[in-house]
Amino acid sequence: MNAVADATRVQQAWAVLGAVPDPEVPAISLCELGIVRDVREHGAALEVVLTPTYSGCPATEVIERSVVEAIDAAGLGPAQVTMQRAPAWTTDWISDDGRRKLREYGIAPPGPADADGAVPIRIVGRRLAPVACPRCGSAHTERLSAFGSTACKALWRCLACREPFEHFKPL
Amino acid sequence: MQASIQLPDDPKLRYLLRIGDTCLILAQRLGEWCGHGPIIEEDIALSNMALDLIGQARGVLTLAGDQCPQDYDEDQLAFLREERDYLNATMAELPRGDFAFTVLRNLMLATWLKLSWERLRESQDSELAAIAAKALKEARYHQQHAADWLVRLGDGTAESRRRVEAALAQLWPYAAELFEADAVDAAAVASGLGPSVAQLREPWLAEISAVFGEVNLPLPAEGRFRSTGRQGVHSEHMGYILAEMQHLQRAFPGGAW
C-alpha cells in the first residue's frame, strides 16, 4: 500500500515537471529538455535531480526555483533540487516531442551530438551538417554565427525563405 | 573592507586553482568585449564564451574551496584573494588587445583547456571528472570558433594578416608557461588527479600547427622568457583586473543582488 502511494507521488511529480517550461526556451518542458534525471522520495521530502545544460547557463538557478515552486503548488512538496553533473547532459536527451515543439517554435532542433567528436579540429572549408529551416523546411540554409542569444543556440538563416532562425547546437 | 582569505599550501588546491583561475581571468577579459565586439555576432559569441568559462570556473573553484579547512565558497575564492594567490596562466590576464589578439589568445587557451579537460575526464576526483566532461564539449566550440577566425584573419586582408602576426609576436612568449610542469603537476599525476601540463605540449603544438598551416603562419621559435602566473607571480596587468573584479565585494562585503 505504502509502495503504491510512494510511486504515485513520484509519478505525479514527473507529470508536474513535464509541465514546467524551460525559462529560455519556454516551448519545451524540463522533462522534454532531458535535464530531469531522477525524482526520489526521502520521507516527507521529494528530491529532484537535475543536470545542467551548459556550465555557465544563467537559467540554472531559475530552473531550480521553478521546480520547487511547481512541486509545492501541486501539493507534493516540500521538494529539494540536487544538481548532478555526471553524466554530462547532451542534446541527444531532448525527447522527440521536445524536438517537434522546438521546430514548431522556430528553433531548428539539434542533430546527433559528438558525431565528429574524434576530429580534433576542423578548419574552414569543412562541411557543416545541414540544418533544415524550421519555417519552410528547406535545407538551403547557412550559419551566421556559432553562438546565439543563449549558450545553447547558434544563429542561422534560410536562403530559400530568407528568414533568420536559431539552431539548438548539438552538444 | 573585506579582509583577504588565506589559503593552505596544498598541491591539489594549487592544481585546481591553475585551471579554475585561467578560466575565470580569461572570462573576465572576454567579458570586456561585451558591447565592443566588431560585429554583433562576435559580441554575442565572445560573451557566450565568457559565460561558459565563468561556469567552468565556478565548478572548479567550488571544488577548490572544498580543499580548504575554512571551506571557502566560489565567491570567496573569486573575489577575496590576494594577487599572488591567483594561479592563472599569465596569458589569460594580458589586456584584451584588438580582435586578432583576442582570437589568437582564445585559440591558444581554448586548445590548452580542451586538451586538459579531455584528460581530466579520467580524474580520480569524480567531481573534477564530471566538470571536465561538461567543459570539454564547450571548449570544443570555443576552439573551433577561434580557429575559424584565425584562418579568416590570417588569410584575409593585408591589415588582418599584419594584426595576426603582431598578436602572435606578442602572445607566443607566454605559451611556454602553459607546459612548465612542477611539483604540483607531479603530485597530480601521482594521485590520479590529472595530467602534468608537460603532457599537453605535443598535442597542443600539433593542433596549433594545423591551424597555422592553413594560413602559412610559421610557429615562432621558443625564447627564454618564462611567465610565471601559474606560480602566482603575475604581469603588471593583474592588479588592475583584480581591482575591477574585486571592488564591489571589497567595498560591500557579502553584497548580493
HADDOCK unambig.tbl for C-alpha pairs under 7 A between the chains (distance, minus, plus):
assign (segid A and resid 54 and name CA) (segid B and resid 52 and name CA) 6.91 0.50 0.50
assign (segid A and resid 55 and name CA) (segid B and resid 52 and name CA) 5.67 0.50 0.50
assign (segid A and resid 55 and name CA) (segid B and resid 55 and name CA) 4.37 0.50 0.50
assign (segid A and resid 55 and name CA) (segid B and resid 56 and name CA) 5.54 0.50 0.50
assign (segid A and resid 55 and name CA) (segid B and resid 134 and name CA) 6.91 0.50 0.50
assign (segid A and resid 55 and name CA) (segid B and resid 135 and name CA) 6.77 0.50 0.50
assign (segid A and resid 56 and name CA) (segid B and resid 51 and name CA) 5.15 0.50 0.50
assign (segid A and resid 56 and name CA) (segid B and resid 52 and name CA) 4.54 0.50 0.50
assign (segid A and resid 56 and name CA) (segid B and resid 53 and name CA) 6.97 0.50 0.50
assign (segid A and resid 56 and name CA) (segid B and resid 54 and name CA) 6.02 0.50 0.50
assign (segid A and resid 56 and name CA) (segid B and resid 55 and name CA) 3.58 0.50 0.50
assign (segid A and resid 56 and name CA) (segid B and resid 56 and name CA) 6.79 0.50 0.50
assign (segid A and resid 85 and name CA) (segid B and resid 130 and name CA) 5.58 0.50 0.50
assign (segid A and resid 85 and name CA) (segid B and resid 131 and name CA) 6.76 0.50 0.50
assign (segid A and resid 86 and name CA) (segid B and resid 130 and name CA) 5.02 0.50 0.50
assign (segid A and resid 87 and name CA) (segid B and resid 130 and name CA) 6.92 0.50 0.50
assign (segid A and resid 88 and name CA) (segid B and resid 130 and name CA) 6.87 0.50 0.50
assign (segid A and resid 88 and name CA) (segid B and resid 133 and name CA) 6.16 0.50 0.50
assign (segid A and resid 88 and name CA) (segid B and resid 134 and name CA) 5.36 0.50 0.50
assign (segid A and resid 121 and name CA) (segid B and resid 144 and name CA) 6.50 0.50 0.50
assign (segid A and resid 123 and name CA) (segid B and resid 147 and name CA) 6.66 0.50 0.50
assign (segid A and resid 123 and name CA) (segid B and resid 148 and name CA) 6.18 0.50 0.50
assign (segid A and resid 123 and name CA) (segid B and resid 211 and name CA) 6.85 0.50 0.50
assign (segid A and resid 124 and name CA) (segid B and resid 148 and name CA) 5.96 0.50 0.50
assign (segid A and resid 145 and name CA) (segid B and resid 41 and name CA) 6.12 0.50 0.50
assign (segid A and resid 147 and name CA) (segid B and resid 44 and name CA) 6.64 0.50 0.50
assign (segid A and resid 147 and name CA) (segid B and resid 45 and name CA) 4.89 0.50 0.50
assign (segid A and resid 147 and name CA) (segid B and resid 48 and name CA) 6.87 0.50 0.50
assign (segid A and resid 148 and name CA) (segid B and resid 44 and name CA) 6.50 0.50 0.50
assign (segid A and resid 148 and name CA) (segid B and resid 45 and name CA) 6.93 0.50 0.50
assign (segid A and resid 151 and name CA) (segid B and resid 48 and name CA) 5.88 0.50 0.50
assign (segid A and resid 171 and name CA) (segid B and resid 137 and name CA) 6.25 0.50 0.50
